[in-house]
Amino acid sequence: PMIIKRGIDMGVKTFNTFTGTLVLPGIPYTQFERHGSGCAQIEHYQWGTEAYQALGAIAEAGGARLAFETHNAYLHDLAKPAAKLCDMIGSPAVGVNLDMGNIVLNSKGEPLAQALEILEGKVFYLHLKNMILPRGAGQSYSACHISDGIIDNRVMLKTLKEQGFDGPIGLEAPRQGDRDYFAKVDIAYIKSLCKDLGWE
């Protein structure tokens, strides 16, 4: 609670947040579908609900929002379990940080259109990255420029704009190499895309 209060005092309006990791022992980490929501029990949702009802109240009182990142090996790894957790918490200050770049790595991950439908009105923050999956989800993968890969970020931003999304957007480059160059290319693409969408 103190970290949220201090962040609010510093002017932070949106916090990227997580529950605890859920990883089955003896199972390779990259078998994402078996971890996180794939092995969750009702108790995990109940514990998360209890904790984030309290934290959500602090955030709401301070005019801030908490966003569960759709990240592998967490309870809120995919759109459906993330939405379920938010609904159980029932706070207007608790939503989702949509990261399709993580969802596509999970063999049980929802397609983009379905994820956006499930999370409509719940997306408070957006992580943008993209992936190349030469063998499909759950196999090998490689991060790439936001304009490349299997995620249609134009469709995602267009849909979120239509849904009234008004949160921050974070560009990610989770790969080795010249990240300054990656950032320049990705920023130029996003600026061009937002201009095309009339969202500047």
Backbone bond lengths (Angstrom), bond angles and torsions (degrees), N, CA, C in turn:
res aa  C-N    CA-C-N  psi(-1)  N-CA   C-N-CA  omega(-1)  CA-C   N-CA-C  phi
1 P - - - 1.467 - - 1.521 113.24 -
2 M 1.345 116.47 -36.58 1.466 119.44 -177.80 1.519 111.22 -65.32
3 I 1.333 117.69 -36.00 1.467 119.82 -179.81 1.520 109.90 -64.33
4 I 1.324 117.14 -41.93 1.464 120.22 178.79 1.527 110.15 -64.37
5 K 1.322 117.12 -44.22 1.467 120.58 -179.71 1.519 110.87 -62.49
6 R 1.329 116.55 -42.03 1.466 119.76 179.13 1.528 110.64 -66.23
7 G 1.334 115.88 -41.10 1.461 119.05 177.83 1.519 111.76 -61.67
8 I 1.311 116.66 -43.36 1.469 121.17 178.04 1.525 110.09 -60.84
9 D 1.336 116.04 -42.36 1.477 119.86 178.34 1.521 111.29 -62.15
10 M 1.331 116.86 -28.29 1.465 121.65 179.16 1.524 112.23 -86.07
11 G 1.343 116.94 -3.97 1.458 120.30 177.82 1.511 115.36 98.77
12 V 1.340 117.74 7.61 1.462 120.53 178.56 1.526 109.28 -69.76
13 K 1.331 116.20 131.58 1.464 121.11 -178.29 1.527 112.79 -108.05
14 T 1.339 117.09 -24.85 1.464 120.73 -178.87 1.520 109.27 -134.51
15 F 1.326 116.04 126.76 1.458 122.07 -179.94 1.531 109.40 -111.67
16 N 1.339 116.24 128.51 1.457 120.73 170.55 1.527 106.61 -77.59
17 T 1.331 117.42 128.43 1.453 118.49 -172.43 1.523 112.35 -138.50
18 F 1.338 115.47 164.60 1.465 122.35 -175.84 1.524 110.19 -144.89
19 T 1.320 116.14 154.90 1.454 121.37 161.41 1.524 106.26 -87.82
20 G 1.326 118.64 -171.12 1.458 119.96 176.72 1.523 111.35 -75.11
21 T 1.315 116.46 158.02 1.465 120.32 178.31 1.520 110.89 -68.92
22 L 1.330 115.10 151.00 1.460 122.54 175.56 1.528 107.45 -127.44
23 V 1.313 115.96 98.36 1.468 121.53 -177.26 1.526 108.74 -127.32
24 L 1.321 116.47 123.96 1.455 120.95 178.87 1.523 110.19 -74.80
25 P 1.322 117.84 130.91 1.472 119.79 178.51 1.525 111.22 -65.20
26 G 1.317 115.05 142.20 1.457 120.28 176.82 1.515 114.94 82.21
27 I 1.335 117.73 -2.49 1.463 121.95 -179.93 1.526 108.24 -107.07
28 P 1.325 118.80 127.93 1.469 119.82 179.26 1.533 111.63 -52.63
29 Y 1.316 115.41 137.67 1.465 120.36 -176.86 1.522 111.84 -56.51
30 T 1.325 117.30 -36.31 1.458 120.39 -175.11 1.532 114.00 -74.79
31 Q 1.311 117.38 -3.57 1.470 119.25 169.89 1.531 107.22 -84.43
32 F 1.336 113.54 67.38 1.461 120.99 -169.09 1.527 113.41 -57.57
33 E 1.334 116.49 -32.80 1.458 119.85 -176.68 1.527 112.74 -65.82
34 R 1.322 117.39 -16.70 1.469 120.99 -178.36 1.527 111.95 -93.90
35 H 1.304 116.09 -13.44 1.463 120.95 179.63 1.538 109.04 -103.38
36 G 1.311 116.63 -173.93 1.461 120.53 175.89 1.515 112.46 55.93
37 S 1.327 115.95 -130.77 1.468 119.86 -179.17 1.521 111.97 -63.91
38 G 1.339 116.83 -19.31 1.453 120.75 179.95 1.520 113.77 -68.43
39 C 1.319 117.49 -19.23 1.471 120.66 178.68 1.530 111.49 -124.62
40 A 1.332 116.64 7.84 1.469 120.61 -175.80 1.520 112.01 -70.11
41 Q 1.313 115.03 147.07 1.456 123.32 173.65 1.528 108.22 -110.85
42 I 1.317 116.93 165.42 1.459 120.49 -178.66 1.525 111.46 -57.91
43 E 1.347 115.99 -30.30 1.469 119.04 179.68 1.526 111.88 -61.84
44 H 1.328 116.82 -34.59 1.457 119.34 -179.88 1.528 110.61 -64.47
45 Y 1.329 116.92 -40.62 1.459 120.49 176.33 1.525 110.68 -66.01
46 Q 1.320 117.24 -38.84 1.465 120.79 -179.65 1.515 111.15 -66.16
47 W 1.338 117.03 -42.21 1.461 120.19 178.45 1.528 110.93 -65.00
48 G 1.330 115.70 -44.19 1.463 119.17 178.07 1.519 111.78 -62.27
49 T 1.313 115.86 -39.59 1.470 120.38 179.59 1.516 110.97 -63.13
50 E 1.316 116.57 -47.42 1.469 120.40 -178.84 1.523 111.12 -60.03
51 A 1.323 116.11 -46.04 1.463 120.26 -178.23 1.520 111.79 -65.12
52 Y 1.331 116.30 -45.48 1.461 118.69 -172.91 1.528 113.89 -85.03
53 Q 1.321 118.15 -11.30 1.459 118.59 167.59 1.520 109.29 -67.87
54 A 1.323 116.52 -40.03 1.462 120.86 177.32 1.528 111.25 -69.56
55 L 1.339 117.01 -46.01 1.461 120.00 -179.38 1.520 111.43 -69.18
56 G 1.335 116.19 -35.71 1.456 119.68 177.85 1.513 112.39 -62.90
57 A 1.333 116.35 -36.47 1.462 119.98 178.13 1.526 111.30 -63.97
58 I 1.334 116.06 -38.51 1.470 120.25 177.18 1.526 110.28 -65.49
59 A 1.329 116.23 -45.67 1.461 120.64 179.87 1.528 110.73 -62.05
60 E 1.326 116.29 -45.68 1.465 120.25 -178.13 1.526 110.95 -61.70
61 A 1.316 116.54 -42.18 1.467 120.34 -179.98 1.523 111.35 -63.23
62 G 1.336 116.33 -29.58 1.463 120.34 -179.03 1.511 113.82 -95.98
63 G 1.335 117.52 6.02 1.460 120.58 179.19 1.511 113.65 72.21
64 A 1.334 116.68 26.96 1.466 121.03 -179.07 1.531 109.96 -116.41
65 R 1.334 115.24 171.59 1.462 120.80 179.76 1.525 109.55 -133.91
66 L 1.325 115.20 147.67 1.462 123.12 177.82 1.517 108.63 -111.05
67 A 1.328 117.10 133.81 1.467 120.70 -175.02 1.526 110.55 -127.29
68 F 1.350 116.30 113.46 1.456 121.01 176.34 1.526 109.80 -70.67
69 E 1.330 117.07 120.75 1.462 118.98 177.74 1.526 110.66 -74.75
70 T 1.320 116.39 133.01 1.465 120.17 173.20 1.532 107.03 -73.36
71 H 1.313 114.40 89.46 1.463 121.84 -173.36 1.518 109.35 -126.25
72 N 1.316 116.63 135.46 1.457 120.98 -179.14 1.524 112.03 -59.18
73 A 1.332 115.05 146.72 1.461 124.69 179.45 1.529 112.93 76.08
74 Y 1.328 116.20 16.73 1.468 120.84 173.31 1.522 108.94 -123.52
75 L 1.315 116.10 159.10 1.454 122.13 179.26 1.528 111.72 -54.70
76 H 1.322 115.99 -36.11 1.465 123.37 -176.29 1.523 111.32 -99.68
77 D 1.328 117.27 41.58 1.465 121.48 -175.04 1.524 113.60 -72.89
78 L 1.316 117.67 -31.22 1.460 122.50 -177.28 1.526 109.53 -120.11
79 A 1.323 116.45 169.96 1.467 120.45 -176.03 1.525 112.42 -62.54
80 K 1.332 116.89 -45.92 1.469 119.70 -174.75 1.527 112.27 -63.90
81 P 1.344 119.94 -51.09 1.468 118.49 178.58 1.530 112.89 -66.41
82 A 1.329 117.43 -32.09 1.468 119.67 177.06 1.524 110.41 -64.33
83 A 1.337 116.44 -43.50 1.461 120.59 177.79 1.523 110.92 -64.59
84 K 1.330 116.19 -40.36 1.468 120.62 178.71 1.518 110.50 -59.59
85 L 1.333 116.62 -46.36 1.450 120.74 -179.69 1.525 111.05 -62.56
86 C 1.320 116.96 -44.32 1.470 120.57 178.77 1.526 110.90 -61.79
87 D 1.318 117.25 -41.16 1.466 120.66 179.45 1.523 110.97 -64.81
88 M 1.316 117.18 -38.93 1.457 120.26 178.32 1.527 111.08 -66.59
89 I 1.316 116.52 -38.51 1.467 120.56 178.91 1.529 110.34 -67.92
90 G 1.316 116.28 -43.44 1.458 120.98 174.03 1.507 115.56 68.42
91 S 1.323 117.33 29.36 1.467 121.16 179.38 1.520 110.38 -108.19
92 P 1.337 118.13 135.12 1.471 119.64 176.26 1.521 113.05 -67.99
93 A 1.330 116.37 -10.76 1.464 120.76 -178.91 1.520 112.64 -96.94
94 V 1.342 117.77 1.03 1.469 120.89 -178.03 1.525 109.48 -119.24
95 G 1.327 115.65 120.53 1.458 121.43 -179.57 1.515 111.03 -142.37
96 V 1.325 115.51 -145.40 1.469 120.93 -170.48 1.523 111.18 -129.60
97 N 1.312 115.66 143.18 1.456 123.36 165.99 1.523 105.77 -99.58
98 L 1.320 116.89 102.87 1.463 121.20 -176.85 1.524 110.43 -76.42
99 D 1.320 115.25 120.57 1.467 121.81 176.02 1.529 107.44 -127.91
100 M 1.334 115.44 90.46 1.462 119.88 -179.77 1.521 111.65 -65.07
101 G 1.321 117.18 -24.27 1.459 120.59 178.16 1.515 112.38 -63.06
102 N 1.330 116.76 -24.63 1.463 120.90 173.68 1.529 111.12 -86.57
103 I 1.320 116.00 -41.99 1.468 119.77 -176.98 1.524 111.89 -60.30
104 V 1.341 117.65 -38.58 1.468 119.66 -176.78 1.525 112.63 -68.53
105 L 1.325 117.76 -15.87 1.465 120.94 179.40 1.520 112.05 -80.27
106 N 1.310 116.54 -14.99 1.459 122.52 -177.61 1.526 108.75 -94.60
107 S 1.316 118.02 126.65 1.462 120.47 -177.33 1.521 112.71 -63.65
108 K 1.337 117.38 -16.52 1.461 121.56 176.12 1.526 111.96 -101.11
109 G 1.322 116.45 8.63 1.455 120.91 -177.64 1.516 112.79 -65.84
110 E 1.327 115.47 142.82 1.465 120.25 179.61 1.528 111.16 -73.83
111 P 1.344 117.52 146.73 1.464 120.52 170.61 1.528 109.49 -62.10
112 L 1.308 116.36 158.83 1.463 121.63 -175.58 1.524 112.61 -53.05
113 A 1.328 117.90 -51.19 1.466 120.74 -176.65 1.522 111.65 -59.41
114 Q 1.327 116.12 -40.56 1.463 120.21 -179.73 1.522 110.88 -68.69
115 A 1.331 117.20 -42.84 1.465 120.49 178.85 1.520 110.90 -60.35
116 L 1.322 117.03 -42.76 1.460 120.74 179.62 1.525 111.65 -65.78
117 E 1.312 116.72 -36.61 1.463 120.26 177.83 1.525 110.86 -67.43
118 I 1.316 116.61 -45.04 1.460 121.16 -179.45 1.524 111.04 -62.22
119 L 1.319 116.79 -39.27 1.465 121.65 -172.92 1.529 113.56 -96.45
120 E 1.311 118.18 8.95 1.467 119.74 -178.28 1.529 110.54 -54.83
121 G 1.322 114.86 127.78 1.455 121.14 -179.79 1.517 114.61 83.85
122 K 1.329 117.01 -6.59 1.464 121.23 -177.87 1.526 113.13 -108.58
123 V 1.318 118.46 -8.47 1.469 120.88 -176.90 1.526 109.34 -82.96
124 F 1.330 115.55 112.76 1.467 122.40 -179.67 1.519 112.00 -102.22
125 Y 1.319 116.91 -16.87 1.465 122.33 -172.71 1.521 105.97 -153.02
126 L 1.321 116.74 152.18 1.463 121.02 -177.03 1.515 110.13 -135.88
127 H 1.333 116.79 124.75 1.457 122.52 170.68 1.523 108.03 -99.60
128 L 1.310 116.72 128.59 1.461 120.94 178.21 1.523 110.24 -112.58
129 K 1.306 114.37 123.42 1.462 122.35 167.98 1.517 105.79 -154.40
130 N 1.319 117.10 179.86 1.453 118.90 179.70 1.513 109.87 -146.13
131 M 1.314 115.13 159.03 1.456 121.24 -174.07 1.520 111.93 -135.00
132 I 1.317 114.95 148.33 1.461 122.79 167.99 1.525 106.67 -108.14
133 L 1.332 116.21 126.03 1.463 121.50 -178.90 1.531 108.80 -119.83
134 P 1.317 117.50 86.68 1.470 119.44 -175.21 1.524 114.34 -62.95
135 R 1.334 117.53 -24.00 1.467 120.45 -178.39 1.527 112.60 -119.41
136 G 1.311 117.34 8.34 1.456 120.59 -179.16 1.520 112.21 94.21
137 A 1.328 116.45 170.08 1.458 121.96 -178.58 1.517 111.05 -59.52
138 G 1.329 115.08 144.60 1.448 120.68 178.78 1.517 113.83 84.93
139 Q 1.333 116.75 -2.60 1.459 120.92 179.09 1.522 108.10 -111.78
140 S 1.319 117.60 -147.71 1.458 120.09 179.31 1.522 110.15 -73.26
141 Y 1.320 115.98 152.45 1.464 120.50 179.48 1.522 109.43 -150.48
142 S 1.307 114.54 160.39 1.454 120.59 178.87 1.517 109.04 -144.82
143 A 1.325 116.66 131.79 1.458 120.70 176.21 1.524 109.36 -74.46
144 C 1.320 116.07 152.36 1.464 120.90 -177.50 1.532 108.91 -148.55
145 H 1.337 116.53 -176.13 1.463 119.63 176.97 1.528 110.04 -59.48
146 I 1.316 116.04 150.85 1.463 121.71 -178.51 1.529 111.70 -60.52
147 S 1.308 117.64 -28.89 1.464 121.40 179.94 1.527 112.59 -78.16
148 D 1.329 117.31 -15.77 1.459 121.80 -177.44 1.531 109.42 -101.65
149 G 1.310 117.46 -169.45 1.449 120.73 174.42 1.520 113.58 81.13
150 I 1.347 115.34 -170.22 1.465 120.64 -170.94 1.526 113.91 -92.75
151 I 1.331 117.92 -9.19 1.469 120.82 -179.17 1.520 109.56 -91.97
152 D 1.324 116.73 125.10 1.465 121.12 176.79 1.524 108.09 -86.48
153 N 1.328 115.63 90.12 1.458 120.26 -176.98 1.526 112.64 -68.50
154 R 1.327 117.88 -22.33 1.461 120.76 175.11 1.538 109.61 -64.72
155 V 1.328 115.81 -47.59 1.466 120.34 178.26 1.524 110.18 -62.65
156 M 1.322 116.61 -41.34 1.460 119.88 -178.67 1.526 111.15 -62.47
157 L 1.321 117.49 -48.66 1.461 119.96 -178.97 1.528 111.64 -67.05
158 K 1.316 116.89 -38.90 1.454 120.72 178.30 1.535 110.29 -60.53
159 T 1.328 116.04 -45.92 1.457 120.72 -179.47 1.517 111.51 -65.90
160 L 1.322 117.13 -44.33 1.459 120.22 179.33 1.524 111.45 -63.44
161 K 1.314 116.78 -38.04 1.470 119.79 176.34 1.523 110.18 -60.77
162 E 1.323 116.32 -43.83 1.462 120.70 179.14 1.524 111.63 -65.48
163 Q 1.324 117.22 -29.48 1.463 121.54 179.12 1.526 112.60 -81.73
164 G 1.329 117.21 -7.31 1.458 120.11 178.69 1.517 115.19 91.33
165 F 1.330 117.41 17.36 1.463 120.57 177.84 1.519 110.63 -56.74
166 D 1.332 116.48 132.71 1.462 120.35 -178.84 1.531 112.29 -136.15
167 G 1.322 116.59 20.52 1.455 120.09 -177.02 1.509 113.92 -92.13
168 P 1.331 116.21 -179.27 1.469 120.56 177.98 1.525 111.60 -74.55
169 I 1.332 115.18 158.51 1.457 122.53 176.90 1.521 108.07 -122.83
170 G 1.325 116.17 126.82 1.459 120.90 178.10 1.519 110.18 -110.87
171 L 1.329 117.03 127.05 1.465 121.83 177.69 1.523 108.61 -92.25
172 E 1.337 116.08 131.35 1.454 120.61 -178.00 1.527 110.69 -118.60
173 A 1.337 115.18 144.87 1.462 120.95 176.21 1.525 107.86 -132.60
174 P 1.357 117.30 71.40 1.469 120.62 -174.89 1.526 112.72 -78.68
175 R 1.319 116.00 62.90 1.456 119.22 -179.77 1.523 108.96 -153.09
176 Q 1.319 115.56 161.65 1.456 120.59 -178.46 1.519 109.99 -78.24
177 G 1.305 115.51 159.55 1.458 120.46 178.31 1.517 111.87 120.02
178 D 1.313 116.22 -159.76 1.462 123.34 -175.36 1.528 109.65 -83.25
179 R 1.303 116.70 91.41 1.467 119.92 -176.42 1.521 112.68 -69.39
180 D 1.332 117.25 -26.09 1.463 118.91 175.36 1.528 110.31 -62.50
181 Y 1.328 115.70 -42.54 1.465 120.10 177.58 1.525 110.61 -66.72
182 F 1.336 116.72 -44.57 1.471 119.73 178.08 1.527 110.17 -55.03
183 A 1.336 115.32 -44.23 1.468 120.07 -177.66 1.527 111.03 -62.77
184 K 1.327 117.36 -42.66 1.469 120.43 -179.94 1.530 111.21 -61.02
185 V 1.324 115.92 -44.71 1.468 120.31 -179.80 1.523 110.88 -64.97
186 D 1.330 116.15 -45.51 1.464 120.23 -177.51 1.526 112.08 -68.17
187 I 1.326 117.07 -39.43 1.468 120.34 178.23 1.524 110.41 -63.80
188 A 1.336 116.59 -42.52 1.465 119.78 179.07 1.526 110.59 -62.11
189 Y 1.338 117.15 -40.06 1.469 120.65 178.53 1.523 110.97 -64.52
190 I 1.316 117.29 -46.69 1.468 120.60 -178.07 1.520 111.09 -65.52
191 K 1.316 117.75 -39.82 1.466 120.21 177.23 1.528 110.57 -61.70
192 S 1.321 116.62 -43.43 1.462 121.16 178.65 1.518 110.73 -64.22
193 L 1.333 116.53 -43.00 1.452 122.02 -179.72 1.526 111.19 -63.44
194 C 1.325 117.01 -45.58 1.471 120.43 179.49 1.536 110.91 -63.98
195 K 1.318 116.43 -36.09 1.467 119.80 177.25 1.533 110.16 -64.40
196 D 1.331 116.90 -44.07 1.459 121.58 178.00 1.518 111.56 -59.04
197 L 1.352 115.89 -35.46 1.447 121.54 -177.31 1.532 113.26 -87.28
198 G 1.349 115.52 -1.14 1.462 119.07 -177.22 1.513 112.44 68.09
199 W 1.315 115.25 33.88 1.469 121.53 -174.09 1.531 107.76 -126.99
200 E 1.319 115.58 81.39 1.467 119.90 -175.32 1.512 110.88 -120.51
